[in-house]
């Protein structure tokens, strides 16, 4: 048996699933799109209500993600599509929750589930996304514990994995400078994301139900979300193009 095979066999199955999920996490949005094409009973006959709820929940998720990136930088993309970290980041929101980005993702996915008004997405898409994130966290913790050892164990003992510790949050926020440019580059460099997807799906649901003309305020807000998202993408491209090469 080779050394590589021996390491694989000794690695917990959830970590192996997490490594696989981490490499292919970019497929989550296309999988969500496919699930939304499956015919499904509606969560509610009030499409507009579900749209408002979904958009509100998703905005909470985007706020968490943007706050996390703006207060403390962390390499989120790994290296060579594998989990990687140069240092153990414990500042910013990471001083209150070990996975604030994934908590933000949860609200984004839940927002999409509500706005989709689809029982199929709620019963299949949400559990699938949660399972993938749980496995990814297992893989990341396995890597961090192996690299940082006692320092990471002490961090885990001090900071909860999922539910943020709110005590001292005001001190954390006031003691750090918010990096708006980093948020722009890290969060909006891609032309399409969960928030814009939610707006498009909601508009599509309203159009199918013939309610676009009856929901002018909601339609205006959803169009504004996509316009702001487009503007942020263009601004991020401008920043990236103007940055000096490494």
C-alpha positions, 0 to 999 in steps of 0.5 A: 500500500502506498503512502498516499493510499494509507493517508486516505484510509486513515482520514475520516470519511467526512474529511474526504467528503469535505475535500471533494466538496471544497474542490467542487463547491463552485457547482452549488449554484448550478445545482441550485439552478437545476433543482429550481427547474424541477416542478414543485408544490409551492411553499405559499400562494403569496409569491410576493410574500415569499419573495420579500422574505427570501430577499430579506434573509439573503441580504442578512447573509450577504451582510455577514459575508461582506462584514467578514471580508471587510474586517479580516482577510482570510484566504477563502479559495484555498490553493490548487483547489485544496484547503489551505491557510497561511496563518490562523485568522482569529480577528474580526468576525472570526473572533466570534464565530469560526465560520462566519462566511458559511453562516452567511452562505446559510442565510443566502441559501435559505433566502433562495429557498424562500424566494424560489417558493419551491418545496423541492428546493427546500427539502433537497437543495437546503439539506444538500447545501448544509451537508456540503458545508458541514463536510467542508468545515470538517476538512478545513478543521482537519487541515488547520488542526494538523498545521496549527495544533494547540493554537487551533485547539485553543481557538476552537475552545474559545470560539463557537463553530456556528452560532456567533458569540455576541459579547464584545462584538462592538469592541471588535467592530470599532477596533478594526478598519473596514476595507471596502475595496477588499470587499469589492474585489473578494465578493463582487469580482464574479458577474453572478452570485446567490443574491443576483440569482435570487432576484432573477428567480423571484422576477421569473416567479412573479412573471409566471404568476402574472404579478409583475404589474401588481408588485411594482415596488418589489419588482423595482427593488429586485431590478435595483438589486441586479443593477447594483450587483452589476455596478459592483462587478464592473467596479471590481473589474476596474480595481483588478485591472488597475492593480499592479501585477504580482 
